[in-house]
Amino acid sequence: MATTKTAARASNARPQAPSKSSDEVDMGRDLVEYLKEYAREKPEVAALWCFGIGFILGWKLKPW
């Protein structure tokens, strides 16, 4: 009788979203670390990239 209750609970449960694997998390952290290091070495280039991306996003989104 206990197995039928467990089976009924399992069938009513919502499906869970697949969790990120540790490889995906590590890759994201590595990318962030690389970008931070690049910005420390070449702050002018990083600032121009940020300005350019912000300009394009602001131009395309036009919040007003």
C-alpha positions in Angstrom: 0.0 0.0 0.0 2.9 2.3 0.7 4.2 1.9 -2.9 1.0 3.0 -4.4 1.0 6.2 -2.4 4.6 6.9 -3.4 3.8 6.2 -7.0 0.7 8.5 -6.8 2.8 11.3 -5.3 5.5 10.9 -7.9 3.0 11.1 -10.8 1.4 14.3 -9.4 4.8 16.0 -8.9 5.7 18.8 -11.3 8.7 18.0 -13.6 11.8 19.7 -12.5 13.9 21.8 -14.8 17.2 20.1 -15.7 19.9 21.4 -13.4 23.1 22.9 -14.9 26.0 20.5 -15.0 29.2 21.4 -13.3 30.9 21.8 -16.6 28.5 24.5 -17.7 29.0 26.3 -14.3 32.8 26.0 -14.6 32.7 27.3 -18.1 30.7 30.4 -17.1 33.0 31.1 -14.2 36.0 30.7 -16.5 34.5 33.2 -18.9 33.8 35.7 -16.2 37.4 35.4 -14.9 38.8 35.8 -18.4 36.8 38.9 -19.0 37.9 40.4 -15.6 41.5 39.7 -16.4 41.2 41.2 -19.9 39.6 44.3 -18.5 42.5 44.7 -16.0 45.1 44.3 -18.7 43.3 46.5 -21.3 40.8 48.8 -19.6 40.5 51.2 -22.6 39.4 48.4 -24.9 37.0 47.0 -22.3 35.5 50.4 -21.7 35.0 51.0 -25.5 33.3 47.6 -25.8 30.9 48.4 -22.9 30.2 51.8 -24.4 29.5 50.3 -27.9 27.3 47.6 -26.5 25.4 50.1 -24.4 25.0 52.4 -27.3 23.6 49.7 -29.6 21.2 48.4 -26.9 20.0 51.9 -26.0 19.5 52.7 -29.7 17.6 49.5 -30.4 15.5 49.5 -27.2 14.7 53.2 -27.0 13.1 53.3 -23.5 11.4 56.7 -24.1 
